Amino acid sequence: MGKVGKGKATGRPSMFDVARLAGVSHQTVSRVINSSPDVAATTREKVLKAIEELGYRPSNSARALASRRSRTIGLVAGGLRFFGPILSMSAVESVARSHGLFTSMAMVHEASCTPGEFAELCNTFDEQNVDAFVFLAPTDVMLDAACRVRVSQPTVIVTSTHGAVGMGECQSRLRSLGRSRNAMVGIDQWGAMTEVVRLASGFGHRRALYFAGPADWRDAATRLEAWRRASVRQSLQSVTVQCSSWDASEAYARMNHIVDRVGASGGRLASLVVTANDSQAVGVCRALHEHGLRIPQDVSVIGFDDMPAMDNMYPPLTTVRPDFERLGIMAMREVLSLLGEGDEPGYAVSSHGVGLIPATLVKRGSLGPVAIR
Protein backbone atom coordinates (compact mmCIF):
# COMPACT_ATOMS: atom_id res chain seq x y z
CA MET A 1 0.00 0.00 0.00
CA GLY A 2 1.04 3.59 -0.59
CA LYS A 3 -0.38 6.73 0.98
CA VAL A 4 -4.11 6.73 1.63
CA GLY A 5 -4.25 10.28 2.93
CA LYS A 6 -2.10 12.92 4.53
CA GLY A 7 0.26 11.57 7.13
CA LYS A 8 -0.43 7.90 6.35
CA ALA A 9 2.50 6.96 4.14
CA THR A 10 3.20 3.23 4.13
CA GLY A 11 5.42 2.99 1.04
CA ARG A 12 5.59 4.09 -2.57
CA PRO A 13 2.15 5.41 -3.63
CA SER A 14 0.36 3.57 -6.42
CA MET A 15 -2.08 4.58 -9.14
CA PHE A 16 -4.89 3.13 -6.98
CA ASP A 17 -3.89 5.42 -4.08
CA VAL A 18 -4.13 8.41 -6.41
CA ALA A 19 -7.55 7.22 -7.62
CA ARG A 20 -8.87 6.88 -4.06
CA LEU A 21 -7.64 10.31 -3.01
CA ALA A 22 -9.02 11.98 -6.15
CA GLY A 23 -12.29 10.05 -5.98
CA VAL A 24 -11.95 8.62 -9.51
CA SER A 25 -11.23 5.28 -11.13
CA HIS A 26 -7.67 4.09 -11.72
CA GLN A 27 -8.49 4.12 -15.48
CA THR A 28 -9.08 7.88 -15.21
CA VAL A 29 -5.73 8.31 -13.45
CA SER A 30 -4.10 6.36 -16.29
CA ARG A 31 -5.72 8.62 -18.90
CA VAL A 32 -4.44 11.73 -17.09
CA ILE A 33 -0.90 10.31 -16.85
CA ASN A 34 -0.90 9.53 -20.56
CA SER A 35 -2.32 12.94 -21.52
CA SER A 36 -5.56 11.59 -22.93
CA PRO A 37 -7.94 14.32 -24.11
CA ASP A 38 -10.95 12.34 -22.85
CA VAL A 39 -10.80 13.74 -19.31
CA ALA A 40 -12.76 16.74 -18.02
CA ALA A 41 -10.65 19.68 -16.94
CA THR A 42 -11.96 19.61 -13.35
CA THR A 43 -11.28 15.87 -13.08
CA ARG A 44 -7.78 16.27 -14.52
CA GLU A 45 -7.08 19.01 -11.94
CA LYS A 46 -8.21 16.75 -9.06
CA VAL A 47 -6.01 13.89 -10.28
CA LEU A 48 -2.96 16.12 -10.75
CA LYS A 49 -3.49 17.58 -7.27
CA ALA A 50 -3.63 14.05 -5.80
CA ILE A 51 -0.49 13.06 -7.71
CA GLU A 52 1.36 16.07 -6.31
CA GLU A 53 0.10 15.51 -2.76
CA LEU A 54 1.10 11.84 -2.72
CA GLY A 55 4.35 12.33 -4.62
CA TYR A 56 3.26 9.66 -7.07
CA ARG A 57 5.62 8.81 -9.95
CA PRO A 58 4.23 6.54 -12.69
CA SER A 59 6.43 3.54 -13.46
CA ASN A 60 7.40 2.49 -16.96
CA SER A 61 5.41 -0.71 -16.49
CA ALA A 62 2.26 1.29 -15.71
CA ARG A 63 2.81 3.48 -18.74
CA ALA A 64 3.43 0.41 -20.86
CA LEU A 65 0.14 -1.15 -19.83
CA ALA A 66 -1.70 2.05 -20.70
CA SER A 67 0.04 2.75 -23.98
CA ARG A 68 0.80 -0.83 -25.05
CA ARG A 69 4.44 0.15 -25.35
CA SER A 70 7.45 -1.12 -23.43
CA ARG A 71 8.93 2.39 -23.15
CA THR A 72 12.24 0.78 -24.11
CA ILE A 73 14.67 1.74 -26.89
CA GLY A 74 17.08 -0.85 -28.30
CA LEU A 75 20.54 0.64 -28.86
CA VAL A 76 23.09 -1.31 -30.93
CA ALA A 77 26.45 0.44 -31.00
CA GLY A 78 29.92 -0.01 -32.43
CA GLY A 79 33.07 2.06 -31.91
CA LEU A 80 32.90 1.96 -28.12
CA ARG A 81 36.68 2.31 -27.81
CA PHE A 82 36.46 5.79 -29.27
CA PHE A 83 35.61 9.25 -28.00
CA GLY A 84 32.75 10.24 -30.34
CA PRO A 85 30.48 7.18 -30.08
CA ILE A 86 30.71 7.22 -26.29
CA LEU A 87 29.51 10.83 -26.13
CA SER A 88 26.68 10.12 -28.58
CA MET A 89 25.54 7.04 -26.65
CA SER A 90 25.52 8.99 -23.39
CA ALA A 91 23.33 11.66 -25.00
CA VAL A 92 20.91 9.04 -26.38
CA GLU A 93 20.49 7.51 -22.93
CA SER A 94 20.10 10.88 -21.21
CA VAL A 95 17.39 12.13 -23.60
CA ALA A 96 15.58 8.80 -23.45
CA ARG A 97 15.55 8.89 -19.64
CA SER A 98 14.25 12.47 -19.61
CA HIS A 99 11.25 11.26 -21.62
CA GLY A 100 10.53 8.29 -19.38
CA LEU A 101 12.18 5.79 -21.72
CA PHE A 102 14.57 3.00 -20.81
CA THR A 103 17.59 2.23 -23.01
CA SER A 104 18.64 -1.38 -23.51
CA MET A 105 22.11 -1.51 -25.08
CA ALA A 106 24.20 -4.05 -26.98
CA MET A 107 27.82 -3.42 -27.96
CA VAL A 108 29.30 -5.01 -31.06
CA HIS A 109 32.69 -4.92 -32.72
CA GLU A 110 32.34 -2.40 -35.52
CA ALA A 111 34.69 -4.24 -37.90
CA SER A 112 33.66 -7.86 -37.45
CA CYS A 113 29.92 -7.71 -36.75
CA THR A 114 28.15 -9.97 -39.26
CA PRO A 115 24.59 -9.48 -40.56
CA GLY A 116 23.67 -12.69 -38.74
CA GLU A 117 25.01 -11.46 -35.40
CA PHE A 118 23.30 -8.10 -35.90
CA ALA A 119 19.97 -9.79 -36.71
CA GLU A 120 20.27 -12.05 -33.67
CA LEU A 121 20.78 -9.02 -31.41
CA CYS A 122 17.72 -7.33 -32.90
CA ASN A 123 15.68 -10.50 -32.36
CA THR A 124 16.71 -10.44 -28.70
CA PHE A 125 15.55 -6.84 -28.44
CA ASP A 126 12.34 -7.79 -30.24
CA GLU A 127 11.64 -10.32 -27.48
CA GLN A 128 11.89 -7.39 -25.05
CA ASN A 129 9.20 -5.65 -27.13
CA VAL A 130 11.35 -2.57 -27.71
CA ASP A 131 9.50 0.39 -29.23
CA ALA A 132 12.31 1.56 -31.53
CA PHE A 133 15.96 1.03 -32.44
CA VAL A 134 18.98 3.32 -32.56
CA PHE A 135 21.92 1.91 -34.53
CA LEU A 136 25.32 3.57 -34.10
CA ALA A 137 26.94 2.30 -37.30
CA PRO A 138 30.40 3.88 -37.78
CA THR A 139 31.67 1.31 -40.29
CA ASP A 140 30.52 -0.05 -43.64
CA VAL A 141 30.09 -3.49 -42.05
CA MET A 142 27.68 -2.15 -39.43
CA LEU A 143 25.74 0.06 -41.84
CA ASP A 144 25.30 -2.87 -44.21
CA ALA A 145 23.93 -5.01 -41.36
CA ALA A 146 21.70 -2.20 -40.08
CA CYS A 147 20.12 -1.78 -43.53
CA ARG A 148 19.60 -5.52 -44.05
CA VAL A 149 18.02 -6.48 -40.73
CA ARG A 150 14.29 -7.24 -40.72
CA VAL A 151 12.63 -5.23 -37.94
CA SER A 152 9.17 -3.71 -37.75
CA GLN A 153 9.97 -0.95 -35.25
CA PRO A 154 11.11 2.57 -36.21
CA THR A 155 14.88 2.79 -36.64
CA VAL A 156 17.36 5.65 -36.45
CA ILE A 157 20.82 5.06 -37.93
CA VAL A 158 23.77 7.21 -36.85
CA THR A 159 26.41 7.11 -39.58
CA SER A 160 28.31 9.15 -42.19
CA THR A 161 27.28 9.88 -45.76
CA HIS A 162 30.12 8.16 -47.64
CA GLY A 163 31.79 4.77 -47.72
CA ALA A 164 31.69 1.45 -49.54
CA VAL A 165 27.93 1.22 -48.86
CA GLY A 166 26.18 4.08 -50.68
CA MET A 167 23.29 5.86 -48.99
CA GLY A 168 21.11 5.29 -52.05
CA GLU A 169 21.78 1.57 -51.81
CA CYS A 170 20.97 1.60 -48.11
CA GLN A 171 17.68 3.47 -48.62
CA SER A 172 16.75 1.03 -51.38
CA ARG A 173 17.27 -1.93 -49.04
CA LEU A 174 15.15 -0.30 -46.36
CA ARG A 175 12.31 0.24 -48.83
CA SER A 176 12.54 -3.35 -50.08
CA LEU A 177 12.09 -4.56 -46.48
CA GLY A 178 9.10 -2.28 -45.96
CA ARG A 179 11.01 -0.24 -43.37
CA SER A 180 9.42 3.13 -44.02
CA ARG A 181 9.79 4.48 -40.48
CA ASN A 182 13.48 5.30 -40.39
CA ALA A 183 15.84 8.27 -40.17
CA MET A 184 19.58 8.88 -40.50
CA VAL A 185 21.78 11.41 -38.75
CA GLY A 186 25.50 12.19 -38.88
CA ILE A 187 28.20 14.84 -38.53
CA ASP A 188 28.69 17.50 -41.20
CA GLN A 189 32.21 16.50 -42.32
CA TRP A 190 31.73 18.57 -45.49
CA GLY A 191 31.30 21.92 -43.80
CA ALA A 192 34.12 21.12 -41.38
CA MET A 193 36.66 20.29 -44.09
CA THR A 194 35.65 23.34 -46.10
CA GLU A 195 36.50 25.47 -43.06
CA VAL A 196 39.81 23.64 -42.50
CA VAL A 197 40.97 24.26 -46.07
CA ARG A 198 39.71 27.84 -46.09
CA LEU A 199 41.57 28.71 -42.88
CA ALA A 200 44.77 26.93 -43.95
CA SER A 201 44.73 28.66 -47.33
CA GLY A 202 44.29 31.99 -45.55
CA PHE A 203 47.59 31.33 -43.75
CA GLY A 204 49.30 30.77 -47.09
CA HIS A 205 49.47 26.97 -47.13
CA ARG A 206 49.57 25.52 -50.64
CA ARG A 207 50.99 22.02 -50.00
CA ALA A 208 49.66 19.56 -47.44
CA LEU A 209 49.79 15.99 -46.23
CA TYR A 210 46.46 14.43 -45.28
CA PHE A 211 46.54 11.43 -42.91
CA ALA A 212 43.40 9.43 -43.71
CA GLY A 213 41.69 7.11 -41.22
CA PRO A 214 40.91 3.41 -41.76
CA ALA A 215 39.01 3.02 -45.03
CA ASP A 216 36.24 0.85 -43.58
CA TRP A 217 35.18 3.64 -41.19
CA ARG A 218 32.58 5.88 -42.77
CA ASP A 219 33.79 8.98 -40.90
CA ALA A 220 37.24 8.39 -42.40
CA ALA A 221 35.89 7.88 -45.93
CA THR A 222 33.64 10.94 -45.70
CA ARG A 223 36.36 13.17 -44.26
CA LEU A 224 38.79 12.11 -46.98
CA GLU A 225 36.30 12.82 -49.76
CA ALA A 226 35.36 16.15 -48.17
CA TRP A 227 39.05 17.08 -47.82
CA ARG A 228 39.80 16.21 -51.44
CA ARG A 229 36.92 18.27 -52.81
CA ALA A 230 37.66 21.27 -50.60
CA SER A 231 41.38 21.13 -51.49
CA VAL A 232 40.65 21.17 -55.20
CA ARG A 233 38.35 24.19 -54.79
CA GLN A 234 41.09 26.12 -52.97
CA SER A 235 43.95 24.91 -55.25
CA LEU A 236 45.70 23.29 -52.28
CA GLN A 237 48.02 20.46 -53.39
CA SER A 238 47.52 17.43 -51.17
CA VAL A 239 49.14 14.02 -50.80
CA THR A 240 47.13 11.37 -48.91
CA VAL A 241 48.83 9.15 -46.33
CA GLN A 242 46.48 6.19 -45.94
CA CYS A 243 46.46 4.72 -42.43
CA SER A 244 44.95 1.40 -41.45
CA SER A 245 44.01 2.57 -37.94
CA TRP A 246 43.17 5.68 -35.91
CA ASP A 247 46.19 5.08 -33.66
CA ALA A 248 48.87 7.64 -32.83
CA SER A 249 51.58 4.99 -33.15
CA GLU A 250 50.89 4.34 -36.83
CA ALA A 251 50.75 8.05 -37.66
CA TYR A 252 54.01 8.55 -35.73
CA ALA A 253 55.77 5.81 -37.71
CA ARG A 254 54.49 7.09 -41.06
CA MET A 255 55.43 10.69 -40.29
CA ASN A 256 58.93 9.58 -39.22
CA HIS A 257 59.37 7.77 -42.53
CA ILE A 258 58.16 10.75 -44.55
CA VAL A 259 60.49 13.22 -42.81
CA ASP A 260 63.47 10.85 -43.22
CA ARG A 261 62.68 10.28 -46.89
CA VAL A 262 62.28 13.99 -47.64
CA GLY A 263 65.52 14.75 -45.83
CA ALA A 264 67.43 12.06 -47.69
CA SER A 265 66.19 13.28 -51.08
CA GLY A 266 66.83 16.94 -50.35
CA GLY A 267 63.17 17.76 -50.91
CA ARG A 268 60.85 20.09 -49.04
CA LEU A 269 58.31 18.92 -46.54
CA ALA A 270 54.72 20.14 -46.95
CA SER A 271 53.97 23.14 -44.73
CA LEU A 272 50.74 21.61 -43.41
CA VAL A 273 49.68 18.23 -42.02
CA VAL A 274 45.97 17.51 -41.53
CA THR A 275 44.87 14.32 -39.78
CA ALA A 276 41.55 12.50 -39.73
CA ASN A 277 41.52 12.39 -35.93
CA ASP A 278 43.38 13.83 -32.96
CA SER A 279 45.21 10.63 -32.04
CA GLN A 280 46.91 10.71 -35.42
CA ALA A 281 47.79 14.37 -34.83
CA VAL A 282 49.48 13.42 -31.55
CA GLY A 283 51.67 10.89 -33.38
CA VAL A 284 52.49 13.38 -36.14
CA CYS A 285 53.46 16.09 -33.63
CA ARG A 286 55.72 13.70 -31.74
CA ALA A 287 57.55 12.75 -34.95
CA LEU A 288 57.99 16.40 -35.95
CA HIS A 289 59.30 17.36 -32.49
CA GLU A 290 61.81 14.49 -32.50
CA HIS A 291 63.14 15.65 -35.87
CA GLY A 292 63.64 19.17 -34.55
CA LEU A 293 60.81 20.64 -36.63
CA ARG A 294 58.89 23.43 -34.93
CA ILE A 295 55.10 23.59 -34.85
CA PRO A 296 53.76 25.82 -36.40
CA GLN A 297 56.89 27.74 -37.51
CA ASP A 298 58.10 24.90 -39.77
CA VAL A 299 54.99 22.71 -40.10
CA SER A 300 51.40 23.42 -39.08
CA VAL A 301 49.17 20.58 -37.81
CA ILE A 302 45.36 20.30 -37.73
CA GLY A 303 43.44 17.41 -36.15
CA PHE A 304 39.82 16.29 -35.93
CA ASP A 305 37.57 15.46 -32.90
CA ASP A 306 38.85 17.90 -30.23
CA MET A 307 39.48 15.10 -27.76
CA PRO A 308 40.14 16.00 -24.10
CA ALA A 309 43.58 17.57 -23.49
CA MET A 310 44.11 18.72 -27.09
CA ASP A 311 44.06 22.29 -25.81
CA ASN A 312 46.99 21.37 -23.53
CA MET A 313 49.28 19.92 -26.18
CA TYR A 314 52.47 21.79 -27.03
CA PRO A 315 51.48 23.80 -28.90
CA PRO A 316 47.69 23.51 -28.37
CA LEU A 317 46.17 21.63 -31.29
CA THR A 318 44.00 23.30 -33.91
CA THR A 319 41.23 20.79 -34.53
CA VAL A 320 37.61 20.24 -35.56
CA ARG A 321 35.06 19.82 -32.77
CA PRO A 322 32.11 17.66 -33.90
CA ASP A 323 29.07 18.02 -31.67
CA PHE A 324 28.82 14.33 -30.75
CA GLU A 325 26.46 15.09 -27.88
CA ARG A 326 24.10 16.94 -30.22
CA LEU A 327 24.30 13.97 -32.59
CA GLY A 328 22.93 11.67 -29.88
CA ILE A 329 20.26 14.22 -28.92
CA MET A 330 19.05 14.50 -32.51
CA ALA A 331 19.02 10.72 -32.90
CA MET A 332 16.64 10.50 -29.92
CA ARG A 333 14.54 13.40 -31.24
CA GLU A 334 14.13 11.37 -34.43
CA VAL A 335 13.05 8.38 -32.33
CA LEU A 336 10.47 10.46 -30.45
CA SER A 337 9.15 11.86 -33.73
CA LEU A 338 8.82 8.38 -35.26
CA LEU A 339 6.96 7.25 -32.11
CA GLY A 340 4.58 10.20 -32.38
CA GLU A 341 5.91 11.82 -29.20
CA GLY A 342 7.59 14.85 -30.74
CA ASP A 343 7.93 17.01 -33.81
CA GLU A 344 10.14 16.00 -36.72
CA PRO A 345 13.58 17.59 -36.21
CA GLY A 346 14.94 20.05 -38.75
CA TYR A 347 18.53 20.34 -39.98
CA ALA A 348 20.34 23.34 -41.41
CA VAL A 349 22.29 20.92 -43.63
CA SER A 350 21.45 17.46 -44.97
CA SER A 351 23.04 15.25 -47.60
CA HIS A 352 22.05 11.93 -49.20
CA GLY A 353 19.09 11.64 -46.84
CA VAL A 354 21.24 12.15 -43.72
CA GLY A 355 20.51 15.03 -41.33
CA LEU A 356 23.88 16.60 -40.52
CA ILE A 357 25.04 18.05 -37.20
CA PRO A 358 27.53 20.96 -37.40
CA ALA A 359 31.21 20.66 -36.47
CA THR A 360 33.25 23.68 -35.37
CA LEU A 361 36.85 24.41 -36.32
CA VAL A 362 38.80 25.47 -33.20
CA LYS A 363 41.88 27.59 -34.01
CA ARG A 364 44.83 27.06 -31.63
CA GLY A 365 48.59 27.38 -31.67
CA SER A 366 49.46 24.45 -33.97
CA LEU A 367 48.34 26.38 -37.07
CA GLY A 368 50.34 29.36 -38.28
CA PRO A 369 51.42 31.17 -41.45
CA VAL A 370 53.76 29.53 -43.93
CA ALA A 371 57.40 30.36 -43.17
CA ILE A 372 59.37 32.26 -45.81
CA ARG A 373 61.90 29.80 -47.21
C-alpha positions as CSV (number, residue, x, y, z in Angstrom):
1,M,0.0,0.0,0.0
2,G,1.0,3.6,-0.6
3,K,-0.4,6.7,1.0
4,V,-4.1,6.7,1.6
5,G,-4.2,10.3,2.9
6,K,-2.1,12.9,4.5
7,G,0.3,11.6,7.1
8,K,-0.4,7.9,6.3
9,A,2.5,7.0,4.1
10,T,3.2,3.2,4.1
11,G,5.4,3.0,1.0
12,R,5.6,4.1,-2.6
13,P,2.2,5.4,-3.6
14,S,0.4,3.6,-6.4
15,M,-2.1,4.6,-9.1
16,F,-4.9,3.1,-7.0
17,D,-3.9,5.4,-4.1
18,V,-4.1,8.4,-6.4
19,A,-7.6,7.2,-7.6
20,R,-8.9,6.9,-4.1
21,L,-7.6,10.3,-3.0
22,A,-9.0,12.0,-6.1
23,G,-12.3,10.1,-6.0
24,V,-12.0,8.6,-9.5
25,S,-11.2,5.3,-11.1
26,H,-7.7,4.1,-11.7
27,Q,-8.5,4.1,-15.5
28,T,-9.1,7.9,-15.2
29,V,-5.7,8.3,-13.5
30,S,-4.1,6.4,-16.3
31,R,-5.7,8.6,-18.9
32,V,-4.4,11.7,-17.1
33,I,-0.9,10.3,-16.8
34,N,-0.9,9.5,-20.6
35,S,-2.3,12.9,-21.5
36,S,-5.6,11.6,-22.9
37,P,-7.9,14.3,-24.1
38,D,-10.9,12.3,-22.8
39,V,-10.8,13.7,-19.3
40,A,-12.8,16.7,-18.0
41,A,-10.7,19.7,-16.9
42,T,-12.0,19.6,-13.4
43,T,-11.3,15.9,-13.1
44,R,-7.8,16.3,-14.5
45,E,-7.1,19.0,-11.9
46,K,-8.2,16.7,-9.1
47,V,-6.0,13.9,-10.3
48,L,-3.0,16.1,-10.8
49,K,-3.5,17.6,-7.3
50,A,-3.6,14.1,-5.8
51,I,-0.5,13.1,-7.7
52,E,1.4,16.1,-6.3
53,E,0.1,15.5,-2.8
54,L,1.1,11.8,-2.7
55,G,4.4,12.3,-4.6
56,Y,3.3,9.7,-7.1
57,R,5.6,8.8,-10.0
58,P,4.2,6.5,-12.7
59,S,6.4,3.5,-13.5
60,N,7.4,2.5,-17.0
61,S,5.4,-0.7,-16.5
62,A,2.3,1.3,-15.7
63,R,2.8,3.5,-18.7
64,A,3.4,0.4,-20.9
65,L,0.1,-1.1,-19.8
66,A,-1.7,2.1,-20.7
67,S,0.0,2.8,-24.0
68,R,0.8,-0.8,-25.0
69,R,4.4,0.2,-25.4
70,S,7.5,-1.1,-23.4
71,R,8.9,2.4,-23.1
72,T,12.2,0.8,-24.1
73,I,14.7,1.7,-26.9
74,G,17.1,-0.8,-28.3
75,L,20.5,0.6,-28.9
76,V,23.1,-1.3,-30.9
77,A,26.5,0.4,-31.0
78,G,29.9,0.0,-32.4
79,G,33.1,2.1,-31.9
80,L,32.9,2.0,-28.1
81,R,36.7,2.3,-27.8
82,F,36.5,5.8,-29.3
83,F,35.6,9.2,-28.0
84,G,32.8,10.2,-30.3
85,P,30.5,7.2,-30.1
86,I,30.7,7.2,-26.3
87,L,29.5,10.8,-26.1
88,S,26.7,10.1,-28.6
89,M,25.5,7.0,-26.6
90,S,25.5,9.0,-23.4
91,A,23.3,11.7,-25.0
92,V,20.9,9.0,-26.4
93,E,20.5,7.5,-22.9
94,S,20.1,10.9,-21.2
95,V,17.4,12.1,-23.6
96,A,15.6,8.8,-23.5
97,R,15.5,8.9,-19.6
98,S,14.3,12.5,-19.6
99,H,11.2,11.3,-21.6
100,G,10.5,8.3,-19.4
101,L,12.2,5.8,-21.7
102,F,14.6,3.0,-20.8
103,T,17.6,2.2,-23.0
104,S,18.6,-1.4,-23.5
105,M,22.1,-1.5,-25.1
106,A,24.2,-4.1,-27.0
107,M,27.8,-3.4,-28.0
108,V,29.3,-5.0,-31.1
109,H,32.7,-4.9,-32.7
110,E,32.3,-2.4,-35.5
111,A,34.7,-4.2,-37.9
112,S,33.7,-7.9,-37.4
113,C,29.9,-7.7,-36.7
114,T,28.1,-10.0,-39.3
115,P,24.6,-9.5,-40.6
116,G,23.7,-12.7,-38.7
117,E,25.0,-11.5,-35.4
118,F,23.3,-8.1,-35.9
119,A,20.0,-9.8,-36.7
120,E,20.3,-12.0,-33.7
121,L,20.8,-9.0,-31.4
122,C,17.7,-7.3,-32.9
123,N,15.7,-10.5,-32.4
124,T,16.7,-10.4,-28.7
125,F,15.6,-6.8,-28.4
126,D,12.3,-7.8,-30.2
127,E,11.6,-10.3,-27.5
128,Q,11.9,-7.4,-25.0
129,N,9.2,-5.6,-27.1
130,V,11.3,-2.6,-27.7
131,D,9.5,0.4,-29.2
132,A,12.3,1.6,-31.5
133,F,16.0,1.0,-32.4
134,V,19.0,3.3,-32.6
135,F,21.9,1.9,-34.5
136,L,25.3,3.6,-34.1
137,A,26.9,2.3,-37.3
138,P,30.4,3.9,-37.8
139,T,31.7,1.3,-40.3
140,D,30.5,-0.1,-43.6
141,V,30.1,-3.5,-42.0
142,M,27.7,-2.2,-39.4
143,L,25.7,0.1,-41.8
144,D,25.3,-2.9,-44.2
145,A,23.9,-5.0,-41.4
146,A,21.7,-2.2,-40.1
147,C,20.1,-1.8,-43.5
148,R,19.6,-5.5,-44.1
149,V,18.0,-6.5,-40.7
150,R,14.3,-7.2,-40.7
151,V,12.6,-5.2,-37.9
152,S,9.2,-3.7,-37.8
153,Q,10.0,-0.9,-35.3
154,P,11.1,2.6,-36.2
155,T,14.9,2.8,-36.6
156,V,17.4,5.7,-36.5
157,I,20.8,5.1,-37.9
158,V,23.8,7.2,-36.8
159,T,26.4,7.1,-39.6
160,S,28.3,9.2,-42.2
161,T,27.3,9.9,-45.8
162,H,30.1,8.2,-47.6
163,G,31.8,4.8,-47.7
164,A,31.7,1.5,-49.5
165,V,27.9,1.2,-48.9
166,G,26.2,4.1,-50.7
167,M,23.3,5.9,-49.0
168,G,21.1,5.3,-52.1
169,E,21.8,1.6,-51.8
170,C,21.0,1.6,-48.1
171,Q,17.7,3.5,-48.6
172,S,16.7,1.0,-51.4
173,R,17.3,-1.9,-49.0
174,L,15.1,-0.3,-46.4
175,R,12.3,0.2,-48.8
176,S,12.5,-3.4,-50.1
177,L,12.1,-4.6,-46.5
178,G,9.1,-2.3,-46.0
179,R,11.0,-0.2,-43.4
180,S,9.4,3.1,-44.0
181,R,9.8,4.5,-40.5
182,N,13.5,5.3,-40.4
183,A,15.8,8.3,-40.2
184,M,19.6,8.9,-40.5
185,V,21.8,11.4,-38.7
186,G,25.5,12.2,-38.9
187,I,28.2,14.8,-38.5
188,D,28.7,17.5,-41.2
189,Q,32.2,16.5,-42.3
190,W,31.7,18.6,-45.5
191,G,31.3,21.9,-43.8
192,A,34.1,21.1,-41.4
193,M,36.7,20.3,-44.1
194,T,35.7,23.3,-46.1
195,E,36.5,25.5,-43.1
196,V,39.8,23.6,-42.5
197,V,41.0,24.3,-46.1
198,R,39.7,27.8,-46.1
199,L,41.6,28.7,-42.9
200,A,44.8,26.9,-43.9
201,S,44.7,28.7,-47.3
202,G,44.3,32.0,-45.6
203,F,47.6,31.3,-43.7
204,G,49.3,30.8,-47.1
205,H,49.5,27.0,-47.1
206,R,49.6,25.5,-50.6
207,R,51.0,22.0,-50.0
208,A,49.7,19.6,-47.4
209,L,49.8,16.0,-46.2
210,Y,46.5,14.4,-45.3
211,F,46.5,11.4,-42.9
212,A,43.4,9.4,-43.7
213,G,41.7,7.1,-41.2
214,P,40.9,3.4,-41.8
215,A,39.0,3.0,-45.0
216,D,36.2,0.8,-43.6
217,W,35.2,3.6,-41.2
218,R,32.6,5.9,-42.8
219,D,33.8,9.0,-40.9
220,A,37.2,8.4,-42.4
221,A,35.9,7.9,-45.9
222,T,33.6,10.9,-45.7
223,R,36.4,13.2,-44.3
224,L,38.8,12.1,-47.0
225,E,36.3,12.8,-49.8
226,A,35.4,16.2,-48.2
227,W,39.1,17.1,-47.8
228,R,39.8,16.2,-51.4
229,R,36.9,18.3,-52.8
230,A,37.7,21.3,-50.6
231,S,41.4,21.1,-51.5
232,V,40.6,21.2,-55.2
233,R,38.4,24.2,-54.8
234,Q,41.1,26.1,-53.0
235,S,43.9,24.9,-55.3
236,L,45.7,23.3,-52.3
237,Q,48.0,20.5,-53.4
238,S,47.5,17.4,-51.2
239,V,49.1,14.0,-50.8
240,T,47.1,11.4,-48.9
241,V,48.8,9.2,-46.3
242,Q,46.5,6.2,-45.9
243,C,46.5,4.7,-42.4
244,S,44.9,1.4,-41.4
245,S,44.0,2.6,-37.9
246,W,43.2,5.7,-35.9
247,D,46.2,5.1,-33.7
248,A,48.9,7.6,-32.8
249,S,51.6,5.0,-33.2
250,E,50.9,4.3,-36.8
251,A,50.8,8.0,-37.7
252,Y,54.0,8.6,-35.7
253,A,55.8,5.8,-37.7
254,R,54.5,7.1,-41.1
255,M,55.4,10.7,-40.3
256,N,58.9,9.6,-39.2
257,H,59.4,7.8,-42.5
258,I,58.2,10.8,-44.5
259,V,60.5,13.2,-42.8
260,D,63.5,10.9,-43.2
261,R,62.7,10.3,-46.9
262,V,62.3,14.0,-47.6
263,G,65.5,14.8,-45.8
264,A,67.4,12.1,-47.7
265,S,66.2,13.3,-51.1
266,G,66.8,16.9,-50.4
267,G,63.2,17.8,-50.9
268,R,60.9,20.1,-49.0
269,L,58.3,18.9,-46.5
270,A,54.7,20.1,-47.0
271,S,54.0,23.1,-44.7
272,L,50.7,21.6,-43.4
273,V,49.7,18.2,-42.0
274,V,46.0,17.5,-41.5
275,T,44.9,14.3,-39.8
276,A,41.6,12.5,-39.7
277,N,41.5,12.4,-35.9
278,D,43.4,13.8,-33.0
279,S,45.2,10.6,-32.0
280,Q,46.9,10.7,-35.4
281,A,47.8,14.4,-34.8
282,V,49.5,13.4,-31.5
283,G,51.7,10.9,-33.4
284,V,52.5,13.4,-36.1
285,C,53.5,16.1,-33.6
286,R,55.7,13.7,-31.7
287,A,57.6,12.7,-34.9
288,L,58.0,16.4,-35.9
289,H,59.3,17.4,-32.5
290,E,61.8,14.5,-32.5
291,H,63.1,15.6,-35.9
292,G,63.6,19.2,-34.6
293,L,60.8,20.6,-36.6
294,R,58.9,23.4,-34.9
295,I,55.1,23.6,-34.8
296,P,53.8,25.8,-36.4
297,Q,56.9,27.7,-37.5
298,D,58.1,24.9,-39.8
299,V,55.0,22.7,-40.1
300,S,51.4,23.4,-39.1
301,V,49.2,20.6,-37.8
302,I,45.4,20.3,-37.7
303,G,43.4,17.4,-36.2
304,F,39.8,16.3,-35.9
305,D,37.6,15.5,-32.9
306,D,38.8,17.9,-30.2
307,M,39.5,15.1,-27.8
308,P,40.1,16.0,-24.1
309,A,43.6,17.6,-23.5
310,M,44.1,18.7,-27.1
311,D,44.1,22.3,-25.8
312,N,47.0,21.4,-23.5
313,M,49.3,19.9,-26.2
314,Y,52.5,21.8,-27.0
315,P,51.5,23.8,-28.9
316,P,47.7,23.5,-28.4
317,L,46.2,21.6,-31.3
318,T,44.0,23.3,-33.9
319,T,41.2,20.8,-34.5
320,V,37.6,20.2,-35.6
321,R,35.1,19.8,-32.8
322,P,32.1,17.7,-33.9
323,D,29.1,18.0,-31.7
324,F,28.8,14.3,-30.7
325,E,26.5,15.1,-27.9
326,R,24.1,16.9,-30.2
327,L,24.3,14.0,-32.6
328,G,22.9,11.7,-29.9
329,I,20.3,14.2,-28.9
330,M,19.1,14.5,-32.5
331,A,19.0,10.7,-32.9
332,M,16.6,10.5,-29.9
333,R,14.5,13.4,-31.2
334,E,14.1,11.4,-34.4
335,V,13.0,8.4,-32.3
336,L,10.5,10.5,-30.5
337,S,9.2,11.9,-33.7
338,L,8.8,8.4,-35.3
339,L,7.0,7.3,-32.1
340,G,4.6,10.2,-32.4
341,E,5.9,11.8,-29.2
342,G,7.6,14.9,-30.7
343,D,7.9,17.0,-33.8
344,E,10.1,16.0,-36.7
345,P,13.6,17.6,-36.2
346,G,14.9,20.0,-38.7
347,Y,18.5,20.3,-40.0
348,A,20.3,23.3,-41.4
349,V,22.3,20.9,-43.6
350,S,21.5,17.5,-45.0
351,S,23.0,15.2,-47.6
352,H,22.1,11.9,-49.2
353,G,19.1,11.6,-46.8
354,V,21.2,12.2,-43.7
355,G,20.5,15.0,-41.3
356,L,23.9,16.6,-40.5
357,I,25.0,18.0,-37.2
358,P,27.5,21.0,-37.4
359,A,31.2,20.7,-36.5
360,T,33.3,23.7,-35.4
361,L,36.9,24.4,-36.3
362,V,38.8,25.5,-33.2
363,K,41.9,27.6,-34.0
364,R,44.8,27.1,-31.6
365,G,48.6,27.4,-31.7
366,S,49.5,24.5,-34.0
367,L,48.3,26.4,-37.1
368,G,50.3,29.4,-38.3
369,P,51.4,31.2,-41.4
370,V,53.8,29.5,-43.9
371,A,57.4,30.4,-43.2
372,I,59.4,32.3,-45.8
373,R,61.9,29.8,-47.2
